[in-house]
Structures are given as structure tokens and as C-alpha cells.
Amino acid sequence: MLKVAIVDDEPDLQRLYTLALSSKGYDIAFVANDGTDAVEKEHSTPAPIIIMDHRMPTKNGVEATKEILSERPDTKIIFVSADDAVEKEAKEAGAVRFLKKPISLKELLHNIEEVAKDCK
């Protein structure tokens, strides 16, 4: 079972993503409320795929992406943000996909399935 981590400061989105991914057979490695939390949890419970929000307290998604990928370069980060101005920065930081909120669960799951093909 492939592990996926969820990094978003919105509890409703955390629950929605968790339910959708679990129903499709994905194992939730961890759920983090902000970038700092994500980096800490990634140390102890690494996930091959991370769904990453951008605007969060303490550390934004781009900063967290850079930090995580500096230690685990094989991690696939799917950036999901309402801020399309950050797309270039997210991709330069190493995100493999950028999805603009609001997104459908179908679109999110499709992107996870596509990215999962490249996971070891």
C-alpha cells in the first residue's frame, strides 16, 4: 500500500483528503498542519508522495518542499494551492505537479495515481 502524506492547515481539507485517499487504498503516512510540522513528521514517517499546500503558518509549502527534498530527493510532492502565482517557485523547489485550488477529488486522485507510477 502506497503511503501519502497530507500537508494543509485546513482541517476540513485534511479530513476530505484522508477519506478520499483511504477509500482508494492509500495509506496516510501523516497529516501535518504546516511546513514545520511536515518536515518534522517526514523525518520519522517518510512518505513517497506528499500533498503540499502553500500558505501555512510557520513555514510555507515552498520552504517545506525545499527542506524535505534536500533530505529525501526521491519524494514526489504534489503542490495544491489557490495561489497560482507560486507555481513557478513550487516547481523550481522540486514539486512534480502543481494543482490550483479548488480542485476536484477526481483530479487529485488522478494526479496521485500518475505520480505513484514513478515511485520506487
C-alpha positions as CSV (number, residue, x, y, z in Angstrom):
1,M,0.0,0.0,0.0
2,L,1.5,3.3,-1.1
3,K,1.9,6.0,1.6
4,V,0.8,9.5,1.1
5,A,1.2,12.5,3.4
6,I,-1.1,15.5,3.6
7,V,0.2,18.9,4.5
8,D,-2.6,21.6,4.8
9,D,-3.6,23.9,7.6
10,E,-7.4,23.5,6.8
11,P,-8.8,20.7,9.0
12,D,-11.8,20.2,6.6
13,L,-9.4,19.6,3.7
14,Q,-7.2,17.3,5.8
15,R,-10.3,15.1,6.6
16,L,-11.5,15.2,2.9
17,Y,-8.2,14.2,1.5
18,T,-7.8,11.5,4.2
19,L,-11.2,10.0,3.4
20,A,-10.7,10.1,-0.3
21,L,-7.2,8.6,-0.3
22,S,-8.1,5.9,2.3
23,S,-11.1,4.9,0.2
24,K,-8.8,4.4,-2.8
25,G,-6.4,2.2,-0.8
26,Y,-3.7,4.7,0.1
27,D,-2.1,4.6,3.5
28,I,-1.9,8.0,5.1
29,A,1.7,8.4,6.4
30,F,1.0,11.6,8.3
31,V,-1.1,14.7,8.3
32,A,0.7,18.0,9.1
33,N,-0.8,21.4,9.8
34,D,2.1,23.5,8.5
35,G,5.5,23.2,6.8
36,T,7.5,22.9,10.1
37,D,5.2,20.1,11.2
38,A,5.6,18.4,7.8
39,V,9.4,18.5,7.9
40,E,9.4,17.0,11.4
41,K,7.0,14.3,10.6
42,E,8.8,13.4,7.3
43,H,11.9,12.6,9.4
44,S,10.1,9.9,11.4
45,T,7.5,8.7,9.0
46,P,8.6,9.3,5.4
47,A,6.1,9.2,2.6
48,P,6.9,8.7,-1.1
49,I,4.2,11.2,-2.1
50,I,3.2,14.4,-0.3
51,I,0.2,16.7,-1.0
52,M,1.5,20.1,-0.1
53,D,-0.4,23.4,0.5
54,H,1.4,26.7,0.2
55,R,0.1,29.3,2.6
56,M,0.5,27.9,6.1
57,P,1.7,29.2,9.5
58,T,5.4,28.9,10.5
59,K,6.8,27.6,7.2
60,N,5.1,27.8,3.8
61,G,4.9,24.9,1.3
62,V,7.8,26.1,-0.9
63,E,10.2,26.2,2.1
64,A,9.0,22.8,3.4
65,T,9.3,21.3,-0.1
66,K,12.9,22.5,-0.4
67,E,13.8,21.2,3.1
68,I,12.1,17.8,2.5
69,L,13.7,17.3,-0.9
70,S,17.2,18.2,0.3
71,E,17.0,15.2,2.7
72,R,14.8,12.9,0.6
73,P,15.2,13.8,-3.1
74,D,13.0,10.8,-4.3
75,T,9.9,12.2,-2.6
76,K,7.2,13.3,-5.0
77,I,5.5,16.5,-3.9
78,I,2.1,17.5,-5.4
79,F,1.6,21.1,-4.7
80,V,-2.0,22.1,-4.2
81,S,-2.6,25.9,-3.8
82,A,-5.1,28.6,-4.5
83,D,-2.1,30.9,-5.2
84,D,-1.2,30.2,-8.8
85,A,1.5,32.9,-8.7
86,V,3.6,30.5,-6.7
87,E,3.5,27.7,-9.3
88,K,6.9,28.6,-10.8
89,E,8.5,28.8,-7.4
90,A,6.9,25.5,-6.3
91,K,8.2,23.7,-9.4
92,E,11.7,25.2,-9.0
93,A,11.7,23.9,-5.4
94,G,11.1,20.4,-6.8
95,A,7.3,19.9,-6.8
96,V,6.4,17.3,-9.6
97,R,2.9,18.7,-10.0
98,F,1.0,21.9,-9.3
99,L,-2.8,21.8,-8.9
100,K,-4.8,25.0,-8.4
101,K,-7.4,25.1,-5.7
102,P,-10.3,24.5,-5.8
103,I,-9.7,21.0,-7.3
104,S,-11.9,18.0,-7.6
105,L,-11.1,14.8,-5.7
106,K,-11.1,13.1,-9.1
107,E,-8.4,15.4,-10.3
108,L,-6.3,15.0,-7.1
109,L,-6.6,11.2,-7.2
110,H,-5.7,11.1,-10.9
111,N,-2.6,13.1,-10.2
112,I,-1.6,10.9,-7.3
113,E,-2.1,7.8,-9.5
114,E,0.1,9.3,-12.2
115,V,2.9,10.3,-9.8
116,A,2.7,6.9,-8.0
117,K,3.9,5.3,-11.2
118,D,7.3,6.9,-10.7
119,C,7.6,5.9,-7.0
120,K,10.1,3.1,-6.1
